[in-house]
Amino acid sequence: MKSFFHVEDIGNLDVALKEAFEVKKTPFAWKHLGENKTIMLVFFNSSLRTRLSSQKAAINLGMTPIVLNIGQDSWKLETEMGVVMDGDKSEHLLEAIPVMTNYCDIIGIRSFAGLIDHEYDYNETILRQFVEYGGKPVISLESATVHPCQAFADLITIEEYRKKQRPKVVLTWAPHTKALPQAVPNSFAEWMNAADVDFVITHPEGYELDPRFAGNAHIEYDQMEALRGADFVYAKNWSCPGTTDHSQYGKILSKDMGWTIDAQHMAATNNAYFMHCLPVRRNMIVADEVIDSPRSLVIPEAANRVVSIQVVMKRMLEELQ
């Protein structure tokens, strides 16, 4: 595995899930793989679960993790090509990337969408530079358009809690105070389309995800209708993807609090489990009564973040042997 961005990078999902549960059961069984190996975790943006789970997984595998917070632990980095560097950026990625990868065997990158230039973000400009100029295996720790470690952890969680062969999984948009990227819903949709689930996406008009991620999901604009009979409800805000009109990219089109997941919404489901990637705005995305209920899986999801990324790191280390 040279990179981990999309569901196809993990290969057969049944095999990957089986491996995930083996890793979860015996997390230190492959500690020898990471002996004398280093992983660099580069953060252009803040993190809690991603940073901690990545470090924990690396340690479980015997690796030494190096964490680099760009702009705090390093110079500010210029990411644009052909610019005159007369601003506040002291170093260019063209030099920084090969320097970083000289110090590690695997590199993980976290870099959010700017939500200004659709083409720049959806071309994964920053992530692709690490692939092109780094020469080392690259893991997306959330990038402009995808968050595969989260989606893999979500799938592991669904597999653990499913009560039937083909559960109904609903991804529902929810309101937020500021514009958020589409990375989490993009990856969740991509992975659910590849899994054996009945997958539905619900959101107000104008929030349609890029077809490459929405895939064959059923799109339902009536949220309550979408929730009927659901076994898992995944709530997440995202800004306008600008799929058909790039001028709308990154804009907030609605703050309708009627989309907040509360007890009334959950009553329409098949006693569904509630899911969210965290951090979550309580009583905006989800009501206290739902996230604090026994049917909330937000903490098991977070725990499975270690498992998902450890499977990815393990496979990369196996190829480096």
HULINZI-V638170 format. One record per pair of residues at least 12 apart in sequence whose C-alpha atoms are under 7 Angstrom apart, sorted by the first residue. I is the first residue (numbers start at 0). GAP is how many residues later the second one is. Records with the same first field share a line. If there is no record, write none. Layout:
I=GAP, GAP
This chain:
0=314, 315
1=135, 136
2=134, 135, 136
3=134, 135, 136
4=134, 135, 141, 143
5=142
6=183, 184
16=139
19=287, 288, 291
22=284, 288
23=283
26=33
27=32, 33
29=31
30=29, 30, 31
31=29, 30
32=28, 29, 284, 285
33=27, 28, 29, 283
34=27, 28
35=27
36=26, 27, 68
37=25, 26, 27, 66, 67, 68
38=24, 25, 26, 27, 65, 66, 67, 68
39=25, 26, 27, 64, 66, 67, 68
40=25, 26, 27, 66, 67, 68
41=25, 26, 27, 66, 67, 68
42=25, 26, 27, 66, 67, 68
43=25, 26, 66, 67
44=65, 66, 67
48=253
49=91
52=252, 253
53=252, 255
55=250
56=249, 252, 253
57=252
74=15, 16
75=13, 14, 15
76=12, 13, 14, 15, 16
77=13, 14, 15
78=13, 14, 47
96=33, 36, 37
97=35, 36
100=33, 35
104=31
105=30, 31, 32
106=29, 30, 31, 32
107=30, 31, 32, 33
108=30, 31, 32
109=30, 31, 32, 33
110=31, 32, 33
111=30, 31, 32
112=30, 31, 32, 68
114=66, 134, 135
115=133, 134
117=128, 131
120=23, 24
121=22, 23
123=20
126=16
141=41
142=40
143=39
144=37, 38, 41
145=37, 38, 40, 41
146=36, 37, 40
147=39
148=156, 159, 160
149=155
150=36, 37, 40
151=156
152=148, 151, 152, 155
153=147
156=143, 144, 147
165=30, 31, 32
166=30, 31, 64
167=29, 30, 31, 62, 63, 64
168=28, 29, 30, 31, 61, 62, 63, 64
169=29, 30, 31, 57, 60, 62, 63, 64
170=29, 30, 31, 62, 63, 64
171=29, 30, 31, 62, 63, 64
172=29, 30, 62, 63, 64, 65
173=61, 62, 63, 85, 86, 111
174=62, 80, 81, 82, 84, 85, 109, 110
175=61, 79, 108, 109
178=59, 60, 71, 72, 73
179=57, 58, 59
180=57, 58
181=56, 57, 59
184=51
185=23, 27
186=26
188=24, 25
189=23, 24
192=22, 23, 24
198=18, 19
199=17, 18, 19, 26
200=16, 17, 18, 19
201=17, 18, 19, 20, 21, 24
202=18, 20
203=17
204=16
205=34
206=33, 34
207=33, 35
208=32, 34
209=31, 33
223=41, 44
226=41, 42
227=40, 41
228=39, 40, 41
229=39, 40, 42
230=38, 39, 40, 41, 42
231=40, 41, 42
232=39, 40, 41, 42
233=40, 41, 42
234=40, 41, 50
235=40
238=12, 13
239=12, 13
256=27
259=24, 25, 26
260=24, 25, 26
261=24, 25, 27, 28
262=26, 27
272=22, 23, 24
273=21, 22, 23
274=21, 22, 23
275=22
276=21
